[in-house]
């Protein structure tokens, strides 16, 4: 494979994606089946039997964020999206931070999803009667075993992502169809036949135990919605920028429907203790309560497919975001190398997979998979909320003139994004303070508030350090203007100043 740093993919390979392809990438990145199968149990451990309420409540600021992404994408489609938009409208340092935290959050997510994929495969092996390999007893709750199995899958999907968006979108479309058929079937059956009575209190956010539980539950739910913006990361490869906007919004509304369906079904079938106590094995337990084998294994197969698809969908937009940053010289030139054969940022894609593998191995310091999931989701939830909030503020600043010209448009383009940003920043700050005051020492544990706070702070601090390197060592022109390289620029890299 010969690589050359092109500004964009070769013309014959560009502009080939439509709305459905964007939906496939964004829906796979959001990973509804994984979020339902694992995220609902984690969130229930915080908010109890109020999952529908917290999912609805979290949807409101995320919808405002989606509107901001959509409007910004119409005027400036760019693979760097938030990195470019925030840098131009607010400040280059903040723009770089948005790009950076999305990178590190996705790498952390890939490491966590690698273990989830391995856990699903080990659970399937157990359902098939395979409980030992040689002298090793298979344990779906072991971080070491699940990570080892998951890394094999991560390598495979990364190699597939190198071949291009079209190939990945086709694979993900097939996986999504299977996942959703299984998910809709089992959740629908669970709602009809579940032993626990339906209660309107499930939809009452005021019944959530405490303000801290509400804040943490909201950020965990925002994490579940995270990924819809993957449609905007491939917007230089779609036929029309509006297709990326449509794909992102369609994905977001679809996720809301699936999360509400899943949360009601889980609470109809499982008790609060069962819901919060099964972690990564929650969907398998749900399936066992509704059917006998081999049918009970179908939700587990869907979870495995969802995790596999989200691994690939996580690699794709991250590599393209780093591609956009590299062509501005805020990152090194290796991230901008485009394969002659596939027309993709192949080297960057492979490096993202390698980085995720390294982080997955480092995560072995947390021996229990459930603890690793809790720690990762909390950290990623905080930095994702920060990234979303800054992007929404960029939209509010950029379109503020609409408030004078057309108040209806101004409310949608300025007021709603600003309110969404304020809500997410307030939640993140409150939750960070709660973590800080909940402990008096540091310990690498999902129950230790200082550890849960240190992880996102380290992600943010590393972003400012990397920004300083880009500005003062790489001398990137981005820090003078905040403007990213135009998507159709003929040259990707120029001679340093």
WOLINLIN-V909653 format. One record per residue. RES is the residue in three letters. PHI is phi in whole degrees, -180 to 180 (NA if undefined). OMEGA is omega as a letter, one per 40 degrees, with the letter a starting at -180 (999 if undefined). NEAR is the number of other C-alpha atoms within 10 Angstrom. Layout:
RES|PHI|OMEGA|NEAR ; RES|PHI|OMEGA|NEAR
This chain:
UNK|NA|i|7 ; UNK|-102|a|10 ; UNK|-111|i|18 ; UNK|-145|a|13 ; UNK|-77|i|21 ; UNK|-86|i|21 ; UNK|-68|a|21 ; UNK|-144|i|27 ; UNK|-63|i|21 ; UNK|-51|a|15 ; UNK|-53|a|10 ; UNK|-70|a|8 ; UNK|-108|a|17 ; UNK|-94|i|16 ; UNK|55|a|16 ; UNK|-110|a|15 ; UNK|-99|i|21 ; UNK|-113|a|20 ; UNK|-60|a|20 ; UNK|-64|i|18 ; UNK|-64|i|25 ; UNK|-63|i|32 ; UNK|-62|a|28 ; UNK|-61|i|27 ; UNK|-67|a|37 ; UNK|-68|a|33 ; UNK|-67|i|32 ; UNK|-68|i|31 ; UNK|-67|i|29 ; UNK|-69|i|27 ; UNK|57|a|30 ; UNK|-59|a|28 ; UNK|-65|i|29 ; UNK|-66|i|27 ; UNK|-63|i|25 ; UNK|-71|a|24 ; UNK|-69|a|29 ; UNK|-122|a|24 ; UNK|-62|a|25 ; UNK|-65|i|28 ; UNK|-66|i|27 ; UNK|-63|a|28 ; UNK|-68|i|29 ; UNK|-63|i|22 ; UNK|-65|i|18 ; UNK|-102|a|23 ; UNK|-106|a|25 ; UNK|70|a|22 ; UNK|-87|i|27 ; UNK|-133|a|27 ; UNK|-62|i|29 ; UNK|-59|a|23 ; UNK|-63|a|23 ; UNK|-72|i|28 ; UNK|-68|i|27 ; UNK|-67|a|18 ; UNK|-65|i|19 ; UNK|-69|a|23 ; UNK|-64|a|20 ; UNK|-63|i|15 ; UNK|-66|i|26 ; UNK|-66|i|25 ; UNK|-64|i|18 ; UNK|-62|i|24 ; UNK|-65|a|26 ; UNK|-63|i|22 ; UNK|-63|i|22 ; UNK|-65|i|27 ; UNK|-59|a|27 ; UNK|-64|a|25 ; UNK|-69|i|17 ; UNK|-63|a|24 ; UNK|-66|i|21 ; UNK|-66|a|15 ; UNK|-92|a|9 ; UNK|-151|i|15 ; UNK|-66|a|26 ; UNK|-160|a|28 ; UNK|-59|i|30 ; UNK|-81|a|29 ; UNK|24|a|27 ; UNK|-55|i|31 ; UNK|-59|a|31 ; UNK|-77|a|31 ; UNK|-65|a|30 ; UNK|-70|i|29 ; UNK|-61|a|28 ; UNK|-76|a|20 ; UNK|-92|a|21 ; UNK|-111|a|18 ; UNK|-168|a|19 ; UNK|-59|i|24 ; UNK|-64|i|19 ; UNK|-69|i|23 ; UNK|-62|i|30 ; UNK|-61|a|28 ; UNK|-61|i|28 ; UNK|-61|i|29 ; UNK|-62|a|24 ; UNK|-68|a|26 ; UNK|-68|i|23 ; UNK|-66|i|25 ; UNK|-66|a|22 ; UNK|-69|i|22 ; UNK|-66|i|22 ; UNK|-69|i|22 ; UNK|-62|i|26 ; UNK|-63|i|22 ; UNK|-63|i|22 ; UNK|-63|i|28 ; UNK|-64|i|29 ; UNK|-67|a|27 ; UNK|-69|i|28 ; UNK|-58|i|27 ; UNK|-67|i|32 ; UNK|-63|i|30 ; UNK|-62|i|31 ; UNK|-62|i|29 ; UNK|-62|i|30 ; UNK|-62|a|28 ; UNK|-69|i|21 ; UNK|-69|i|23 ; UNK|-64|i|26 ; UNK|-63|i|19 ; UNK|-61|i|15 ; UNK|-64|i|15 ; UNK|-64|i|16 ; UNK|-84|i|12 ; UNK|92|i|9 ; UNK|-96|a|13 ; UNK|-112|i|15 ; UNK|-143|i|12 ; UNK|-125|a|8 ; UNK|64|i|7 ; UNK|-98|a|6 ; UNK|-99|i|9 ; UNK|-81|a|11 ; UNK|-75|a|19 ; UNK|-132|a|16 ; UNK|-64|i|25 ; UNK|-95|a|23 ; UNK|-85|i|19 ; UNK|-62|a|27 ; UNK|-64|a|22 ; UNK|-68|a|20 ; UNK|-66|i|25 ; UNK|-67|a|27 ; UNK|-61|i|17 ; UNK|-69|a|19 ; UNK|-65|a|29 ; UNK|-62|i|25 ; UNK|-60|i|14 ; UNK|-67|a|18 ; UNK|-59|i|29 ; UNK|-61|a|18 ; UNK|-65|a|15 ; UNK|-73|i|20 ; UNK|-65|i|24 ; UNK|-64|i|15 ; UNK|-67|i|16 ; UNK|-63|i|28 ; UNK|-61|a|24 ; UNK|-75|i|17 ; UNK|129|a|19 ; UNK|-64|a|26 ; UNK|-59|i|18 ; UNK|-62|a|13 ; UNK|-64|a|22 ; UNK|-64|i|24 ; UNK|-64|i|15 ; UNK|-62|a|16 ; UNK|-68|i|27 ; UNK|-62|i|19 ; UNK|-62|i|13 ; UNK|-64|a|19 ; UNK|-64|a|23 ; UNK|-59|i|13 ; UNK|-63|a|16 ; UNK|-57|a|25 ; UNK|-72|i|17 ; UNK|-61|i|12 ; UNK|-66|a|19 ; UNK|-63|a|24 ; UNK|-64|a|14 ; UNK|-65|a|12 ; UNK|-71|a|23 ; UNK|-68|i|25 ; UNK|-61|i|16 ; UNK|-66|i|15 ; UNK|-65|i|24 ; UNK|-63|a|21 ; UNK|-76|a|12 ; UNK|-109|a|14 ; UNK|-58|a|20 ; UNK|-78|a|13 ; UNK|-91|a|14 ; UNK|-67|i|10 ; UNK|-69|a|13 ; UNK|-138|i|13 ; UNK|-66|i|9 ; UNK|-64|i|14 ; UNK|-61|a|19 ; UNK|-99|a|20 ; UNK|-100|a|16 ; UNK|-68|a|18 ; UNK|-74|i|12 ; UNK|-90|i|15 ; UNK|-66|a|22 ; UNK|-54|a|13 ; UNK|-155|i|12 ; UNK|-64|i|14 ; UNK|-65|i|18 ; UNK|-63|i|18 ; UNK|-63|a|21 ; UNK|-63|a|24 ; UNK|-67|i|25 ; UNK|-62|i|30 ; UNK|-65|a|27 ; UNK|-69|i|28 ; UNK|-64|i|28 ; UNK|-71|i|27 ; UNK|-59|i|26 ; UNK|-59|i|23 ; UNK|-63|i|27 ; UNK|-78|a|27 ; UNK|-56|i|22 ; UNK|126|a|26 ; UNK|-60|a|29 ; UNK|-74|i|30 ; UNK|-59|i|31 ; UNK|-61|a|28 ; UNK|-82|i|31 ; UNK|-80|i|26 ; UNK|-111|a|27 ; UNK|-73|i|28 ; UNK|-84|a|23 ; UNK|-114|i|24 ; UNK|-97|a|20 ; UNK|-68|a|15 ; UNK|-147|a|17 ; UNK|-52|i|23 ; UNK|-64|i|19 ; UNK|-63|i|22 ; UNK|-65|i|34 ; UNK|-64|i|28 ; UNK|-62|a|19 ; UNK|-62|i|26 ; UNK|-63|a|28 ; UNK|-70|i|21 ; UNK|-61|i|18 ; UNK|-62|a|27 ; UNK|-63|i|25 ; UNK|-66|i|15 ; UNK|-62|i|14 ; UNK|-63|i|23 ; UNK|-58|i|19 ; UNK|-61|a|12 ; UNK|-68|a|20 ; UNK|-67|i|25 ; UNK|-67|i|19 ; UNK|-60|a|19 ; UNK|-65|a|27 ; UNK|-67|i|25 ; UNK|-66|a|24 ; UNK|-63|i|23 ; UNK|-62|a|29 ; UNK|-76|i|28 ; UNK|-75|a|20 ; UNK|-96|a|24 ; UNK|-112|i|19 ; UNK|-75|i|15 ; UNK|-61|i|17 ; UNK|-66|i|13 ; UNK|-66|a|17 ; UNK|-65|a|25 ; UNK|-86|a|22 ; UNK|-100|a|16 ; UNK|-109|i|19 ; UNK|49|a|23 ; UNK|-66|a|26 ; UNK|-104|a|21 ; UNK|-63|a|24 ; UNK|-68|i|29 ; UNK|-64|i|22 ; UNK|-65|i|20 ; UNK|-59|i|24 ; UNK|-63|i|21 ; UNK|-65|i|18 ; UNK|-75|a|14 ; UNK|-106|a|16 ; UNK|-152|i|14 ; UNK|-102|i|10 ; UNK|-70|e|11 ; UNK|-88|a|10 ; UNK|-64|a|13 ; UNK|-64|a|20 ; UNK|-81|a|21 ; UNK|-61|i|22 ; UNK|-60|i|27 ; UNK|-70|i|30 ; UNK|-64|i|19 ; UNK|-63|i|25 ; UNK|-63|i|32 ; UNK|-63|i|25 ; UNK|-63|a|25 ; UNK|-63|i|29 ; UNK|-65|i|31 ; UNK|-63|a|27 ; UNK|-65|a|29 ; UNK|-71|i|30 ; UNK|-60|a|33 ; UNK|-67|a|30 ; UNK|-68|i|29 ; UNK|-74|a|29 ; UNK|-67|a|27 ; UNK|-63|a|28 ; UNK|-67|i|28 ; UNK|-67|i|26 ; UNK|-62|a|28 ; UNK|-76|i|26 ; UNK|-64|i|27 ; UNK|-71|i|29 ; UNK|-60|i|31 ; UNK|-64|i|30 ; UNK|-69|a|27 ; UNK|-68|a|25 ; UNK|-72|i|30 ; UNK|-96|a|28 ; UNK|62|i|26 ; UNK|-86|i|25 ; UNK|-126|a|21 ; UNK|-67|a|15 ; UNK|-66|a|18 ; UNK|-61|a|19 ; UNK|-73|a|26 ; UNK|-102|a|32 ; UNK|-75|a|25 ; UNK|-106|a|24 ; UNK|-67|i|22 ; UNK|-62|a|17 ; UNK|-76|a|14 ; UNK|-106|a|19 ; UNK|67|a|23 ; UNK|-126|i|29 ; UNK|-74|a|30 ; UNK|-64|a|30 ; UNK|-61|i|18 ; UNK|-64|i|26 ; UNK|-62|i|25 ; UNK|-65|i|18 ; UNK|-67|i|16 ; UNK|-61|i|25 ; UNK|-61|i|26 ; UNK|-67|i|17 ; UNK|-64|i|16 ; UNK|-63|i|26 ; UNK|-63|i|24 ; UNK|-64|i|14 ; UNK|-67|i|16 ; UNK|-60|i|26 ; UNK|-69|i|17 ; UNK|-63|a|11 ; UNK|-68|i|20 ; UNK|-66|i|16 ; UNK|-68|i|13 ; UNK|-103|a|18 ; UNK|-69|a|14 ; UNK|-94|a|16 ; UNK|-59|a|24 ; UNK|-61|i|21 ; UNK|-69|i|17 ; UNK|-64|i|20 ; UNK|-62|a|24 ; UNK|-62|a|20 ; UNK|-64|a|22 ; UNK|-67|a|20 ; UNK|-64|i|24 ; UNK|-64|a|21 ; UNK|-64|a|26 ; UNK|-66|i|27 ; UNK|-57|a|24 ; UNK|-68|a|28 ; UNK|-73|i|24 ; UNK|-66|i|24 ; UNK|-60|i|26 ; UNK|-64|a|24 ; UNK|-62|i|25 ; UNK|-60|a|29 ; UNK|-63|a|28 ; UNK|-66|i|29 ; UNK|-66|i|31 ; UNK|-65|i|34 ; UNK|-63|i|25 ; UNK|-62|i|29 ; UNK|-65|a|29 ; UNK|-61|i|27 ; UNK|-70|a|16 ; UNK|-67|a|18 ; UNK|-107|a|18 ; UNK|-61|i|16 ; UNK|-64|i|14 ; UNK|-64|i|17 ; UNK|-62|i|17 ; UNK|-87|a|9 ; UNK|-87|a|10 ; UNK|-154|a|10 ; UNK|-65|i|14 ; UNK|-65|i|12 ; UNK|-64|a|14 ; UNK|-64|i|18 ; UNK|-62|a|16 ; UNK|-70|a|19 ; UNK|-89|a|27 ; UNK|-121|a|27 ; UNK|-68|a|21 ; UNK|-64|i|23 ; UNK|-60|a|31 ; UNK|-65|i|25 ; UNK|-66|i|18 ; UNK|-63|i|23 ; UNK|-63|a|27 ; UNK|-62|i|17 ; UNK|-62|a|17 ; UNK|-69|i|26 ; UNK|-64|i|19 ; UNK|-64|i|16 ; UNK|-64|i|23 ; UNK|-62|i|22 ; UNK|-65|i|15 ; UNK|-65|a|16 ; UNK|-66|i|25 ; UNK|-60|i|23 ; UNK|-64|i|15 ; UNK|-63|i|19 ; UNK|-63|a|20 ; UNK|-63|a|18 ; UNK|-85|a|11 ; UNK|-89|a|13 ; UNK|-142|i|14 ; UNK|-123|i|10 ; UNK|-156|a|10 ; UNK|-98|i|12 ; UNK|-153|i|13 ; UNK|-75|a|13 ; UNK|-156|i|18 ; UNK|-69|i|19 ; UNK|-94|a|15 ; UNK|-96|a|18 ; UNK|-61|i|24 ; UNK|-65|i|23 ; UNK|-66|a|21 ; UNK|-65|i|26 ; UNK|-83|a|20 ; UNK|-63|a|16 ; UNK|-61|i|17 ; UNK|-67|i|23 ; UNK|-64|i|16 ; UNK|-65|i|11 ; UNK|-61|a|20 ; UNK|-70|a|18 ; UNK|-62|i|13 ; UNK|-64|i|16 ; UNK|-66|i|22 ; UNK|-68|i|16 ; UNK|-65|i|11 ; UNK|-66|i|15 ; UNK|-65|i|24 ; UNK|-61|i|17 ; UNK|-63|a|15 ; UNK|-64|a|21 ; UNK|-76|a|18 ; UNK|-95|i|10 ; UNK|-102|i|10 ; UNK|-76|a|17 ; UNK|54|a|17 ; UNK|-68|i|22 ; UNK|-66|i|18 ; UNK|-55|a|24 ; UNK|-78|i|23 ; UNK|-89|a|12 ; UNK|-120|a|13 ; UNK|79|a|23 ; UNK|-88|i|20 ; UNK|-86|i|27 ; UNK|-60|i|23 ; UNK|-62|a|19 ; UNK|-62|a|18 ; UNK|-104|i|12 ; UNK|-65|a|11 ; UNK|-73|a|11 ; UNK|-118|a|13 ; UNK|-84|a|22 ; UNK|-117|i|16 ; UNK|-120|i|9 ; UNK|-68|a|5 ; UNK|-58|i|9 ; UNK|-68|999|7
